[in-house]
Amino acid sequence: MNNLSSPAQNSEPKQIETNVSTTEPKPSYVKLAMRNMVRKGATSLKHFALTTIALIGILVGLAYLTR
């Protein structure tokens, strides 16, 4: 009879642990991205500036070529 009660007792904590892990919401992609930007602020700003300059350069280049 002890053998029958042992597996039931062992499975209950596992069930509780899985319920706890599934009820916690996963952080959203936006929240993770914002946290990453705060941690690596200078790098993110540098990449944003380079992207902006490149996009403006491409638009000005296309405007010059198609005038």
Legacy VTK file of the C-alpha trace (Angstrom):
# vtk DataFile Version 3.0
C-alpha trace
ASCII
DATASET POLYDATA
POINTS 67 float
0.000 0.000 0.000
2.943 2.313 0.591
4.084 1.690 -2.979
0.740 2.856 -4.331
0.764 6.099 -2.377
4.371 6.977 -3.233
3.887 7.480 -6.993
0.799 9.571 -6.358
2.721 11.789 -3.970
5.599 12.126 -6.413
3.342 13.058 -9.323
1.455 15.757 -7.407
4.437 18.111 -6.924
5.341 17.679 -10.589
1.825 18.609 -11.588
1.935 21.677 -9.353
5.303 22.713 -10.793
4.072 22.413 -14.368
0.917 24.372 -13.549
2.978 27.170 -12.024
5.319 27.348 -15.008
2.458 27.409 -17.518
0.471 30.070 -15.681
3.364 32.553 -15.688
3.104 34.658 -18.847
6.115 34.685 -21.112
7.649 38.126 -21.614
6.526 39.631 -24.883
8.940 40.236 -27.733
8.553 44.002 -27.323
9.360 43.808 -23.614
12.489 41.741 -24.305
13.581 44.133 -27.056
13.113 47.164 -24.806
15.095 45.477 -22.024
17.866 44.693 -24.503
17.922 48.300 -25.743
18.249 49.604 -22.191
21.130 47.245 -21.470
22.935 48.051 -24.723
21.855 51.646 -25.201
24.948 53.036 -26.934
25.114 50.167 -29.430
21.414 50.448 -30.231
21.667 54.204 -30.775
24.711 53.769 -33.018
22.927 51.149 -35.122
19.804 53.305 -35.328
21.888 56.311 -36.468
23.726 54.246 -39.102
20.452 52.818 -40.406
18.905 56.292 -40.622
21.918 57.737 -42.447
21.996 54.782 -44.859
18.276 55.087 -45.604
18.535 58.829 -46.234
21.591 58.203 -48.436
19.731 55.623 -50.497
16.728 57.917 -50.922
18.893 60.883 -51.920
20.876 58.659 -54.308
17.704 57.377 -55.944
16.310 60.915 -56.202
19.550 62.049 -57.869
19.579 59.148 -60.313
15.923 59.503 -61.301
15.789 63.291 -61.713
LINES 1 68
67 0 1 2 3 4 5 6 7 8 9 10 11 12 13 14 15 16 17 18 19 20 21 22 23 24 25 26 27 28 29 30 31 32 33 34 35 36 37 38 39 40 41 42 43 44 45 46 47 48 49 50 51 52 53 54 55 56 57 58 59 60 61 62 63 64 65 66
